[in-house]
Amino acid sequence: MTELFWQKSSFSSEASNCLELATAPDRTLRLRESDDPTTALDLRPPSLHSLLAAFRRETTSHS
């Protein structure tokens, strides 16, 4: 099994929990929370784009 290189947002501190992203060998994107690294979502780039767009809409509607 290939080990993935997980990247954390530059806005996250070392002590905080956050989302991490990695690219798998099959070109899918993996998304996980740093406090639960055993559970990850497998996404294709268009799916991740849709997910992020939904988060942005939700955040904007509550500001």
PDB file of N, CA, C, O and CB in Angstrom:
ATOM      1  N   MET A   1       0.836  -1.185   0.000  1.00  0.00           N
ATOM      2  CA  MET A   1       0.000   0.000   0.000  1.00  0.00           C
ATOM      3  C   MET A   1       0.881   1.248   0.000  1.00  0.00           C
ATOM      4  O   MET A   1       1.836   1.339   0.770  1.00  0.00           O
ATOM      5  CB  MET A   1      -0.951  -0.002   1.216  1.00  0.00           C
ATOM      6  N   THR A   2       0.559   2.194  -0.855  1.00  0.00           N
ATOM      7  CA  THR A   2       1.319   3.431  -0.954  1.00  0.00           C
ATOM      8  C   THR A   2       0.938   4.379   0.172  1.00  0.00           C
ATOM      9  O   THR A   2      -0.243   4.590   0.445  1.00  0.00           O
ATOM     10  CB  THR A   2       1.088   4.099  -2.314  1.00  0.00           C
ATOM     11  N   GLU A   3       1.945   4.948   0.825  1.00  0.00           N
ATOM     12  CA  GLU A   3       1.679   5.931   1.864  1.00  0.00           C
ATOM     13  C   GLU A   3       1.392   7.272   1.202  1.00  0.00           C
ATOM     14  O   GLU A   3       2.096   7.679   0.278  1.00  0.00           O
ATOM     15  CB  GLU A   3       2.875   6.040   2.855  1.00  0.00           C
ATOM     16  N   LEU A   4       0.363   7.949   1.674  1.00  0.00           N
ATOM     17  CA  LEU A   4      -0.024   9.225   1.102  1.00  0.00           C
ATOM     18  C   LEU A   4       0.679  10.373   1.814  1.00  0.00           C
ATOM     19  O   LEU A   4       0.998  10.283   2.999  1.00  0.00           O
ATOM     20  CB  LEU A   4      -1.537   9.403   1.174  1.00  0.00           C
ATOM     21  N   PHE A   5       0.914  11.443   1.078  1.00  0.00           N
ATOM     22  CA  PHE A   5       1.487  12.661   1.641  1.00  0.00           C
ATOM     23  C   PHE A   5       0.332  13.601   1.967  1.00  0.00           C
ATOM     24  O   PHE A   5      -0.252  14.204   1.066  1.00  0.00           O
ATOM     25  CB  PHE A   5       2.513  13.333   0.651  1.00  0.00           C
ATOM     26  N   TRP A   6       0.000  13.727   3.251  1.00  0.00           N
ATOM     27  CA  TRP A   6      -1.124  14.555   3.693  1.00  0.00           C
ATOM     28  C   TRP A   6      -0.659  15.987   3.886  1.00  0.00           C
ATOM     29  O   TRP A   6       0.387  16.236   4.486  1.00  0.00           O
ATOM     30  CB  TRP A   6      -1.738  14.004   5.003  1.00  0.00           C
ATOM     31  N   GLN A   7      -1.444  16.926   3.374  1.00  0.00           N
ATOM     32  CA  GLN A   7      -1.124  18.349   3.494  1.00  0.00           C
ATOM     33  C   GLN A   7      -2.189  19.037   4.332  1.00  0.00           C
ATOM     34  O   GLN A   7      -3.387  18.794   4.183  1.00  0.00           O
ATOM     35  CB  GLN A   7      -1.013  19.017   2.096  1.00  0.00           C
ATOM     36  N   LYS A   8      -1.719  19.892   5.207  1.00  0.00           N
ATOM     37  CA  LYS A   8      -2.592  20.655   6.083  1.00  0.00           C
ATOM     38  C   LYS A   8      -2.587  22.110   5.626  1.00  0.00           C
ATOM     39  O   LYS A   8      -1.589  22.587   5.084  1.00  0.00           O
ATOM     40  CB  LYS A   8      -2.146  20.532   7.571  1.00  0.00           C
ATOM     41  N   SER A   9      -3.667  22.798   5.835  1.00  0.00           N
ATOM     42  CA  SER A   9      -3.759  24.204   5.476  1.00  0.00           C
ATOM     43  C   SER A   9      -2.689  25.018   6.193  1.00  0.00           C
ATOM     44  O   SER A   9      -2.356  24.746   7.346  1.00  0.00           O
ATOM     45  CB  SER A   9      -5.148  24.747   5.805  1.00  0.00           C
ATOM     46  N   SER A  10      -2.159  26.013   5.501  1.00  0.00           N
ATOM     47  CA  SER A  10      -1.167  26.893   6.117  1.00  0.00           C
ATOM     48  C   SER A  10      -1.813  27.772   7.191  1.00  0.00           C
ATOM     49  O   SER A  10      -1.103  28.394   7.980  1.00  0.00           O
ATOM     50  CB  SER A  10      -0.489  27.770   5.047  1.00  0.00           C
ATOM     51  N   PHE A  11      -3.139  27.831   7.231  1.00  0.00           N
ATOM     52  CA  PHE A  11      -3.846  28.596   8.251  1.00  0.00           C
ATOM     53  C   PHE A  11      -3.995  27.818   9.557  1.00  0.00           C
ATOM     54  O   PHE A  11      -4.416  28.384  10.566  1.00  0.00           O
ATOM     55  CB  PHE A  11      -5.212  29.002   7.736  1.00  0.00           C
ATOM     56  N   SER A  12      -3.661  26.547   9.550  1.00  0.00           N
ATOM     57  CA  SER A  12      -3.805  25.704  10.738  1.00  0.00           C
ATOM     58  C   SER A  12      -2.545  25.763  11.577  1.00  0.00           C
ATOM     59  O   SER A  12      -1.431  25.817  11.055  1.00  0.00           O
ATOM     60  CB  SER A  12      -4.116  24.251  10.344  1.00  0.00           C
ATOM     61  N   SER A  13      -2.737  25.751  12.875  1.00  0.00           N
ATOM     62  CA  SER A  13      -1.577  25.662  13.759  1.00  0.00           C
ATOM     63  C   SER A  13      -1.261  24.188  13.988  1.00  0.00           C
ATOM     64  O   SER A  13      -2.089  23.326  13.693  1.00  0.00           O
ATOM     65  CB  SER A  13      -1.837  26.399  15.118  1.00  0.00           C
ATOM     66  N   GLU A  14      -0.109  23.899  14.493  1.00  0.00           N
ATOM     67  CA  GLU A  14       0.292  22.516  14.735  1.00  0.00           C
ATOM     68  C   GLU A  14      -0.591  21.859  15.792  1.00  0.00           C
ATOM     69  O   GLU A  14      -0.799  20.646  15.762  1.00  0.00           O
ATOM     70  CB  GLU A  14       1.756  22.457  15.166  1.00  0.00           C
ATOM     71  N   ALA A  15      -1.106  22.648  16.717  1.00  0.00           N
ATOM     72  CA  ALA A  15      -1.897  22.106  17.821  1.00  0.00           C
ATOM     73  C   ALA A  15      -3.377  21.918  17.474  1.00  0.00           C
ATOM     74  O   ALA A  15      -4.093  21.235  18.207  1.00  0.00           O
ATOM     75  CB  ALA A  15      -1.777  23.013  19.017  1.00  0.00           C
ATOM     76  N   SER A  16      -3.840  22.500  16.389  1.00  0.00           N
ATOM     77  CA  SER A  16      -5.275  22.444  16.091  1.00  0.00           C
ATOM     78  C   SER A  16      -5.619  21.290  15.158  1.00  0.00           C
ATOM     79  O   SER A  16      -4.791  20.839  14.366  1.00  0.00           O
ATOM     80  CB  SER A  16      -5.733  23.757  15.472  1.00  0.00           C
ATOM     81  N   ASN A  17      -6.854  20.825  15.269  1.00  0.00           N
ATOM     82  CA  ASN A  17      -7.379  19.822  14.350  1.00  0.00           C
ATOM     83  C   ASN A  17      -7.864  20.531  13.096  1.00  0.00           C
ATOM     84  O   ASN A  17      -8.417  21.629  13.167  1.00  0.00           O
ATOM     85  CB  ASN A  17      -8.527  18.993  15.007  1.00  0.00           C
ATOM     86  N   CYS A  18      -7.658  19.906  11.964  1.00  0.00           N
ATOM     87  CA  CYS A  18      -8.080  20.544  10.722  1.00  0.00           C
ATOM     88  C   CYS A  18      -8.263  19.486   9.642  1.00  0.00           C
ATOM     89  O   CYS A  18      -8.020  18.300   9.863  1.00  0.00           O
ATOM     90  CB  CYS A  18      -7.054  21.612  10.272  1.00  0.00           C
ATOM     91  N   LEU A  19      -8.690  19.934   8.487  1.00  0.00           N
ATOM     92  CA  LEU A  19      -8.802  19.035   7.345  1.00  0.00           C
ATOM     93  C   LEU A  19      -7.443  18.878   6.681  1.00  0.00           C
ATOM     94  O   LEU A  19      -6.659  19.824   6.605  1.00  0.00           O
ATOM     95  CB  LEU A  19      -9.843  19.557   6.333  1.00  0.00           C
ATOM     96  N   GLU A  20      -7.181  17.674   6.205  1.00  0.00           N
ATOM     97  CA  GLU A  20      -5.955  17.379   5.474  1.00  0.00           C
ATOM     98  C   GLU A  20      -6.335  16.790   4.125  1.00  0.00           C
ATOM     99  O   GLU A  20      -7.363  16.124   4.000  1.00  0.00           O
ATOM    100  CB  GLU A  20      -5.035  16.405   6.274  1.00  0.00           C
ATOM    101  N   LEU A  21      -5.519  17.031   3.129  1.00  0.00           N
ATOM    102  CA  LEU A  21      -5.781  16.613   1.756  1.00  0.00           C
ATOM    103  C   LEU A  21      -4.566  15.869   1.212  1.00  0.00           C
ATOM    104  O   LEU A  21      -3.426  16.257   1.466  1.00  0.00           O
ATOM    105  CB  LEU A  21      -6.123  17.833   0.861  1.00  0.00           C
ATOM    106  N   ALA A  22      -4.817  14.797   0.460  1.00  0.00           N
ATOM    107  CA  ALA A  22      -3.745  14.040  -0.190  1.00  0.00           C
ATOM    108  C   ALA A  22      -4.237  13.576  -1.558  1.00  0.00           C
ATOM    109  O   ALA A  22      -5.436  13.392  -1.770  1.00  0.00           O
ATOM    110  CB  ALA A  22      -3.298  12.819   0.687  1.00  0.00           C
ATOM    111  N   THR A  23      -3.305  13.391  -2.475  1.00  0.00           N
ATOM    112  CA  THR A  23      -3.620  12.833  -3.789  1.00  0.00           C
ATOM    113  C   THR A  23      -3.155  11.382  -3.813  1.00  0.00           C
ATOM    114  O   THR A  23      -1.991  11.092  -3.538  1.00  0.00           O
ATOM    115  CB  THR A  23      -2.947  13.661  -4.940  1.00  0.00           C
ATOM    116  N   ALA A  24      -4.060  10.483  -4.138  1.00  0.00           N
ATOM    117  CA  ALA A  24      -3.750   9.054  -4.197  1.00  0.00           C
ATOM    118  C   ALA A  24      -3.151   8.701  -5.562  1.00  0.00           C
ATOM    119  O   ALA A  24      -3.290   9.470  -6.513  1.00  0.00           O
ATOM    120  CB  ALA A  24      -5.022   8.207  -3.928  1.00  0.00           C
ATOM    121  N   PRO A  25      -2.493   7.557  -5.666  1.00  0.00           N
ATOM    122  CA  PRO A  25      -1.910   7.147  -6.946  1.00  0.00           C
ATOM    123  C   PRO A  25      -2.932   7.051  -8.086  1.00  0.00           C
ATOM    124  O   PRO A  25      -2.577   7.237  -9.250  1.00  0.00           O
ATOM    125  CB  PRO A  25      -1.227   5.817  -6.779  1.00  0.00           C
ATOM    126  N   ASP A  26      -4.205   6.760  -7.756  1.00  0.00           N
ATOM    127  CA  ASP A  26      -5.226   6.681  -8.801  1.00  0.00           C
ATOM    128  C   ASP A  26      -5.805   8.059  -9.164  1.00  0.00           C
ATOM    129  O   ASP A  26      -6.790   8.155  -9.896  1.00  0.00           O
ATOM    130  CB  ASP A  26      -6.347   5.754  -8.352  1.00  0.00           C
ATOM    131  N   ARG A  27      -5.178   9.120  -8.640  1.00  0.00           N
ATOM    132  CA  ARG A  27      -5.529  10.522  -8.909  1.00  0.00           C
ATOM    133  C   ARG A  27      -6.791  10.984  -8.189  1.00  0.00           C
ATOM    134  O   ARG A  27      -7.267  12.091  -8.438  1.00  0.00           O
ATOM    135  CB  ARG A  27      -5.706  10.724 -10.387  1.00  0.00           C
ATOM    136  N   THR A  28      -7.345  10.150  -7.297  1.00  0.00           N
ATOM    137  CA  THR A  28      -8.442  10.638  -6.467  1.00  0.00           C
ATOM    138  C   THR A  28      -7.844  11.483  -5.348  1.00  0.00           C
ATOM    139  O   THR A  28      -6.668  11.354  -5.009  1.00  0.00           O
ATOM    140  CB  THR A  28      -9.297   9.455  -5.890  1.00  0.00           C
ATOM    141  N   LEU A  29      -8.669  12.335  -4.793  1.00  0.00           N
ATOM    142  CA  LEU A  29      -8.249  13.161  -3.674  1.00  0.00           C
ATOM    143  C   LEU A  29      -8.811  12.561  -2.400  1.00  0.00           C
ATOM    144  O   LEU A  29      -9.950  12.097  -2.374  1.00  0.00           O
ATOM    145  CB  LEU A  29      -8.712  14.633  -3.851  1.00  0.00           C
ATOM    146  N   ARG A  30      -8.024  12.570  -1.361  1.00  0.00           N
ATOM    147  CA  ARG A  30      -8.449  12.049  -0.062  1.00  0.00           C
ATOM    148  C   ARG A  30      -8.553  13.223   0.897  1.00  0.00           C
ATOM    149  O   ARG A  30      -7.671  14.080   0.945  1.00  0.00           O
ATOM    150  CB  ARG A  30      -7.454  10.961   0.480  1.00  0.00           C
ATOM    151  N   LEU A  31      -9.619  13.255   1.647  1.00  0.00           N
ATOM    152  CA  LEU A  31      -9.885  14.329   2.593  1.00  0.00           C
ATOM    153  C   LEU A  31     -10.169  13.683   3.948  1.00  0.00           C
ATOM    154  O   LEU A  31     -10.985  12.767   4.044  1.00  0.00           O
ATOM    155  CB  LEU A  31     -11.086  15.236   2.120  1.00  0.00           C
ATOM    156  N   ARG A  32      -9.492  14.166   4.997  1.00  0.00           N
ATOM    157  CA  ARG A  32      -9.693  13.615   6.335  1.00  0.00           C
ATOM    158  C   ARG A  32      -9.524  14.708   7.382  1.00  0.00           C
ATOM    159  O   ARG A  32      -8.973  15.775   7.107  1.00  0.00           O
ATOM    160  CB  ARG A  32      -8.710  12.458   6.602  1.00  0.00           C
ATOM    161  N   GLU A  33     -10.010  14.420   8.589  1.00  0.00           N
ATOM    162  CA  GLU A  33      -9.770  15.301   9.726  1.00  0.00           C
ATOM    163  C   GLU A  33      -8.520  14.800  10.442  1.00  0.00           C
ATOM    164  O   GLU A  33      -8.323  13.596  10.603  1.00  0.00           O
ATOM    165  CB  GLU A  33     -11.009  15.345  10.695  1.00  0.00           C
ATOM    166  N   SER A  34      -7.683  15.736  10.867  1.00  0.00           N
ATOM    167  CA  SER A  34      -6.433  15.327  11.504  1.00  0.00           C
ATOM    168  C   SER A  34      -6.663  14.595  12.823  1.00  0.00           C
ATOM    169  O   SER A  34      -5.814  13.805  13.236  1.00  0.00           O
ATOM    170  CB  SER A  34      -5.554  16.536  11.741  1.00  0.00           C
ATOM    171  N   ASP A  35      -7.799  14.839  13.500  1.00  0.00           N
ATOM    172  CA  ASP A  35      -8.048  14.141  14.761  1.00  0.00           C
ATOM    173  C   ASP A  35      -8.635  12.740  14.564  1.00  0.00           C
ATOM    174  O   ASP A  35      -8.775  11.993  15.532  1.00  0.00           O
ATOM    175  CB  ASP A  35      -8.981  14.961  15.620  1.00  0.00           C
ATOM    176  N   ASP A  36      -8.983  12.371  13.320  1.00  0.00           N
ATOM    177  CA  ASP A  36      -9.478  11.027  13.003  1.00  0.00           C
ATOM    178  C   ASP A  36      -8.864  10.565  11.674  1.00  0.00           C
ATOM    179  O   ASP A  36      -9.577  10.450  10.677  1.00  0.00           O
ATOM    180  CB  ASP A  36     -11.048  11.009  12.928  1.00  0.00           C
ATOM    181  N   PRO A  37      -7.568  10.305  11.650  1.00  0.00           N
ATOM    182  CA  PRO A  37      -6.887  10.003  10.394  1.00  0.00           C
ATOM    183  C   PRO A  37      -7.244   8.662   9.761  1.00  0.00           C
ATOM    184  O   PRO A  37      -6.835   8.396   8.631  1.00  0.00           O
ATOM    185  CB  PRO A  37      -5.438  10.045  10.618  1.00  0.00           C
ATOM    186  N   THR A  38      -7.991   7.817  10.455  1.00  0.00           N
ATOM    187  CA  THR A  38      -8.345   6.517   9.872  1.00  0.00           C
ATOM    188  C   THR A  38      -9.559   6.600   8.957  1.00  0.00           C
ATOM    189  O   THR A  38      -9.839   5.651   8.224  1.00  0.00           O
ATOM    190  CB  THR A  38      -8.611   5.509  10.972  1.00  0.00           C
ATOM    191  N   THR A  39     -10.283   7.709   8.983  1.00  0.00           N
ATOM    192  CA  THR A  39     -11.471   7.891   8.148  1.00  0.00           C
ATOM    193  C   THR A  39     -11.198   8.981   7.121  1.00  0.00           C
ATOM    194  O   THR A  39     -10.838  10.102   7.478  1.00  0.00           O
ATOM    195  CB  THR A  39     -12.716   8.250   9.013  1.00  0.00           C
ATOM    196  N   ALA A  40     -11.370   8.649   5.842  1.00  0.00           N
ATOM    197  CA  ALA A  40     -11.107   9.623   4.787  1.00  0.00           C
ATOM    198  C   ALA A  40     -12.165   9.515   3.689  1.00  0.00           C
ATOM    199  O   ALA A  40     -12.691   8.434   3.422  1.00  0.00           O
ATOM    200  CB  ALA A  40      -9.696   9.416   4.197  1.00  0.00           C
ATOM    201  N   LEU A  41     -12.465  10.639   3.067  1.00  0.00           N
ATOM    202  CA  LEU A  41     -13.339  10.656   1.896  1.00  0.00           C
ATOM    203  C   LEU A  41     -12.472  10.502   0.656  1.00  0.00           C
ATOM    204  O   LEU A  41     -11.395  11.093   0.578  1.00  0.00           O
ATOM    205  CB  LEU A  41     -14.187  11.972   1.833  1.00  0.00           C
ATOM    206  N   ASP A  42     -12.926   9.721  -0.310  1.00  0.00           N
ATOM    207  CA  ASP A  42     -12.254   9.595  -1.609  1.00  0.00           C
ATOM    208  C   ASP A  42     -13.072  10.400  -2.613  1.00  0.00           C
ATOM    209  O   ASP A  42     -14.245  10.104  -2.842  1.00  0.00           O
ATOM    210  CB  ASP A  42     -12.113   8.077  -2.059  1.00  0.00           C
ATOM    211  N   LEU A  43     -12.464  11.403  -3.203  1.00  0.00           N
ATOM    212  CA  LEU A  43     -13.181  12.309  -4.099  1.00  0.00           C
ATOM    213  C   LEU A  43     -12.440  12.501  -5.417  1.00  0.00           C
ATOM    214  O   LEU A  43     -11.209  12.491  -5.454  1.00  0.00           O
ATOM    215  CB  LEU A  43     -13.395  13.657  -3.424  1.00  0.00           C
ATOM    216  N   ARG A  44     -13.180  12.672  -6.473  1.00  0.00           N
ATOM    217  CA  ARG A  44     -12.621  13.116  -7.746  1.00  0.00           C
ATOM    218  C   ARG A  44     -12.604  14.644  -7.691  1.00  0.00           C
ATOM    219  O   ARG A  44     -13.420  15.229  -6.980  1.00  0.00           O
ATOM    220  CB  ARG A  44     -13.460  12.573  -8.991  1.00  0.00           C
ATOM    221  N   PRO A  45     -11.703  15.308  -8.416  1.00  0.00           N
ATOM    222  CA  PRO A  45     -11.629  16.779  -8.349  1.00  0.00           C
ATOM    223  C   PRO A  45     -12.965  17.502  -8.543  1.00  0.00           C
ATOM    224  O   PRO A  45     -13.222  18.454  -7.805  1.00  0.00           O
ATOM    225  CB  PRO A  45     -10.670  17.267  -9.383  1.00  0.00           C
ATOM    226  N   PRO A  46     -13.837  17.112  -9.493  1.00  0.00           N
ATOM    227  CA  PRO A  46     -15.118  17.830  -9.605  1.00  0.00           C
ATOM    228  C   PRO A  46     -15.985  17.701  -8.344  1.00  0.00           C
ATOM    229  O   PRO A  46     -16.695  18.639  -7.980  1.00  0.00           O
ATOM    230  CB  PRO A  46     -15.896  17.308 -10.810  1.00  0.00           C
ATOM    231  N   SER A  47     -15.927  16.552  -7.687  1.00  0.00           N
ATOM    232  CA  SER A  47     -16.700  16.364  -6.457  1.00  0.00           C
ATOM    233  C   SER A  47     -16.178  17.248  -5.331  1.00  0.00           C
ATOM    234  O   SER A  47     -16.960  17.825  -4.576  1.00  0.00           O
ATOM    235  CB  SER A  47     -16.666  14.897  -6.026  1.00  0.00           C
ATOM    236  N   LEU A  48     -14.857  17.353  -5.219  1.00  0.00           N
ATOM    237  CA  LEU A  48     -14.269  18.220  -4.208  1.00  0.00           C
ATOM    238  C   LEU A  48     -14.634  19.672  -4.491  1.00  0.00           C
ATOM    239  O   LEU A  48     -14.939  20.426  -3.568  1.00  0.00           O
ATOM    240  CB  LEU A  48     -12.740  18.045  -4.163  1.00  0.00           C
ATOM    241  N   HIS A  49     -14.604  20.063  -5.750  1.00  0.00           N
ATOM    242  CA  HIS A  49     -14.988  21.426  -6.122  1.00  0.00           C
ATOM    243  C   HIS A  49     -16.429  21.711  -5.689  1.00  0.00           C
ATOM    244  O   HIS A  49     -16.708  22.774  -5.135  1.00  0.00           O
ATOM    245  CB  HIS A  49     -14.834  21.636  -7.648  1.00  0.00           C
ATOM    246  N   SER A  50     -17.332  20.780  -5.935  1.00  0.00           N
ATOM    247  CA  SER A  50     -18.732  20.954  -5.538  1.00  0.00           C
ATOM    248  C   SER A  50     -18.875  21.040  -4.019  1.00  0.00           C
ATOM    249  O   SER A  50     -19.645  21.855  -3.513  1.00  0.00           O
ATOM    250  CB  SER A  50     -19.584  19.799  -6.079  1.00  0.00           C
ATOM    251  N   LEU A  51     -18.139  20.207  -3.297  1.00  0.00           N
ATOM    252  CA  LEU A  51     -18.188  20.218  -1.842  1.00  0.00           C
ATOM    253  C   LEU A  51     -17.710  21.565  -1.302  1.00  0.00           C
ATOM    254  O   LEU A  51     -18.359  22.151  -0.435  1.00  0.00           O
ATOM    255  CB  LEU A  51     -17.336  19.075  -1.265  1.00  0.00           C
ATOM    256  N   LEU A  52     -16.585  22.055  -1.805  1.00  0.00           N
ATOM    257  CA  LEU A  52     -16.056  23.342  -1.352  1.00  0.00           C
ATOM    258  C   LEU A  52     -16.992  24.494  -1.714  1.00  0.00           C
ATOM    259  O   LEU A  52     -17.162  25.422  -0.924  1.00  0.00           O
ATOM    260  CB  LEU A  52     -14.675  23.587  -1.956  1.00  0.00           C
ATOM    261  N   ALA A  53     -17.595  24.444  -2.889  1.00  0.00           N
ATOM    262  CA  ALA A  53     -18.544  25.486  -3.296  1.00  0.00           C
ATOM    263  C   ALA A  53     -19.746  25.511  -2.352  1.00  0.00           C
ATOM    264  O   ALA A  53     -20.233  26.586  -2.000  1.00  0.00           O
ATOM    265  CB  ALA A  53     -19.013  25.257  -4.754  1.00  0.00           C
ATOM    266  N   ALA A  54     -20.225  24.340  -1.941  1.00  0.00           N
ATOM    267  CA  ALA A  54     -21.349  24.272  -1.002  1.00  0.00           C
ATOM    268  C   ALA A  54     -20.958  24.860   0.354  1.00  0.00           C
ATOM    269  O   ALA A  54     -21.750  25.581   0.961  1.00  0.00           O
ATOM    270  CB  ALA A  54     -21.824  22.814  -0.831  1.00  0.00           C
ATOM    271  N   PHE A  55     -19.750  24.565   0.836  1.00  0.00           N
ATOM    272  CA  PHE A  55     -19.280  25.146   2.096  1.00  0.00           C
ATOM    273  C   PHE A  55     -19.224  26.671   1.992  1.00  0.00           C
ATOM    274  O   PHE A  55     -19.646  27.379   2.906  1.00  0.00           O
ATOM    275  CB  PHE A  55     -17.889  24.582   2.469  1.00  0.00           C
ATOM    276  N   ARG A  56     -18.704  27.164   0.879  1.00  0.00           N
ATOM    277  CA  ARG A  56     -18.608  28.623   0.698  1.00  0.00           C
ATOM    278  C   ARG A  56     -19.991  29.271   0.690  1.00  0.00           C
ATOM    279  O   ARG A  56     -20.191  30.314   1.313  1.00  0.00           O
ATOM    280  CB  ARG A  56     -17.868  28.955  -0.612  1.00  0.00           C
ATOM    281  N   ARG A  57     -20.941  28.659  -0.011  1.00  0.00           N
ATOM    282  CA  ARG A  57     -22.303  29.205  -0.040  1.00  0.00           C
ATOM    283  C   ARG A  57     -22.895  29.233   1.363  1.00  0.00           C
ATOM    284  O   ARG A  57     -23.521  30.217   1.756  1.00  0.00           O
ATOM    285  CB  ARG A  57     -23.203  28.378  -0.981  1.00  0.00           C
ATOM    286  N   GLU A  58     -22.698  28.155   2.118  1.00  0.00           N
ATOM    287  CA  GLU A  58     -23.226  28.073   3.480  1.00  0.00           C
ATOM    288  C   GLU A  58     -22.587  29.123   4.373  1.00  0.00           C
ATOM    289  O   GLU A  58     -23.279  29.774   5.156  1.00  0.00           O
ATOM    290  CB  GLU A  58     -22.996  26.677   4.064  1.00  0.00           C
ATOM    291  N   THR A  59     -21.285  29.294   4.265  1.00  0.00           N
ATOM    292  CA  THR A  59     -20.571  30.281   5.072  1.00  0.00           C
ATOM    293  C   THR A  59     -21.032  31.689   4.719  1.00  0.00           C
ATOM    294  O   THR A  59     -21.245  32.513   5.609  1.00  0.00           O
ATOM    295  CB  THR A  59     -19.050  30.150   4.870  1.00  0.00           C
ATOM    296  N   THR A  60     -21.187  31.968   3.441  1.00  0.00           N
ATOM    297  CA  THR A  60     -21.601  33.292   2.989  1.00  0.00           C
ATOM    298  C   THR A  60     -23.026  33.607   3.440  1.00  0.00           C
ATOM    299  O   THR A  60     -23.317  34.749   3.796  1.00  0.00           O
ATOM    300  CB  THR A  60     -21.496  33.389   1.464  1.00  0.00           C
ATOM    301  N   SER A  61     -23.902  32.634   3.433  1.00  0.00           N
ATOM    302  CA  SER A  61     -25.298  32.869   3.794  1.00  0.00           C
ATOM    303  C   SER A  61     -25.472  33.135   5.294  1.00  0.00           C
ATOM    304  O   SER A  61     -26.500  33.672   5.706  1.00  0.00           O
ATOM    305  CB  SER A  61     -26.144  31.675   3.381  1.00  0.00           C
ATOM    306  N   HIS A  62     -24.481  32.767   6.112  1.00  0.00           N
ATOM    307  CA  HIS A  62     -24.570  32.980   7.571  1.00  0.00           C
ATOM    308  C   HIS A  62     -23.733  34.153   8.052  1.00  0.00           C
ATOM    309  O   HIS A  62     -23.607  34.361   9.259  1.00  0.00           O
ATOM    310  CB  HIS A  62     -24.136  31.729   8.306  1.00  0.00           C
ATOM    311  N   SER A  63     -23.155  34.926   7.134  1.00  0.00           N
ATOM    312  CA  SER A  63     -22.336  36.050   7.603  1.00  0.00           C
ATOM    313  C   SER A  63     -23.116  37.318   7.742  1.00  0.00           C
ATOM    314  O   SER A  63     -22.560  38.347   8.127  1.00  0.00           O
ATOM    315  CB  SER A  63     -21.193  36.283   6.678  1.00  0.00           C
TER     316      SER A  63
END
